């Protein structure tokens, strides 16, 4: 099961209500504090991935659980349309992070 803590380390189940609330607060705060380009750091990207992935065998699930990222596979998962409950600011932030990590940045 994917887990988090306030420092971005993976330690408690995200799907438990209190942890989910804390995760949402941390993500929203990090997005608000992002630089002018809106770029978030890896801890925030992992936290977003932890809240939305469709299983630990998916690219977003592996990234959330281990920090190992395949940015192209994760982008495909993000863009496939099945992750529609994601707040727009979170979606943009994660998309920008994945672009940055892929070295693409041209989307």
N, C-alpha and C positions, 0 to 999 in steps of 0.2 A: 504494500500500500504506500502511495506517495506521501511524504511527510515534509513539514516545514518548521522553522522557528523564526524569530524576529531578526536574526542575522542572515537569513537566507539559507541556513543549513537545513538539512532534511532530518527532522526529529519527531514530528507528531502528525497524525492523519489529517490531511487537508479537509476531508469531507465531514469531519466533526464540526458542529455548528460554531463553537467558539473559535476554533482554528480557522475556519472559513471566514469568519468575520475579521479576524486579525489579518489574514492574508489579503482580503479585499482592502482593508485600511492601508496596509503596507504598499500594495500595488498602486492605489490611488495617490498616496503621498509621493511615491517615487516618480510617478508620471508627472505630477505637478512640479516636482523639483528638477525634472530633466532639463538639460540645457536648451538653448534656443533651437537646436535641431531636433529636440524631442527624443534623443537617444537615451535608452535605459541601459542599465548594467546587466550582467549575467544573472545576478541573484534575483532581480525583478523579473527577468525573462523566464527563469526557471519557475518562479512562483506563479506567473501567468500560466505557463505550461502545466504546472501541477493542478491548477484549478479547471483546466479545460480538456486535458488529454482524454482519449477514448480507450485507454488501456496501456499497461506498462510495456507492451511489445510495440507500441507505435513510436515514431520518432520523437514526438512531443513527450510521451510517457517516459522514454529512456532519458531524454534530456532532463526532465523534472526529477527523476529518481537518481541519476548518476552524474549529471553535468556533461555527459557525452552528447555532442550535438552533430547531427547531420542537417545542416541548414536547408539544403534543397528538399529533402524529404519532409522536414518540419514545415516548410513553406507550402508544399503540396497539401499537407494535412490542414493547414490554416486556411488555404484558399479553396478547399474542396466544398465548402458550403455547409458541411454538417456541424460546424462550430458556429451556430448562429446566435447563441445566447450571450456571446462575449460582448461586453460594452465596447462601443466604437473606439474609445481612447485606448483601451487595452489592445484591441486588434491592431490598430495602427502602430502602437509602441512595439508589440511583438513582431509585426511584419518588418518594421524598420530595423529591429535588432537582427532578425534573420537575414535581411538583405546585407547588413553590415558584416555579419559573420561569414556570409557566402562570398564576400568580396565583390558582389554584384552591384548593389546600390543603384542600379539603373532602372528598376521597375517603376 
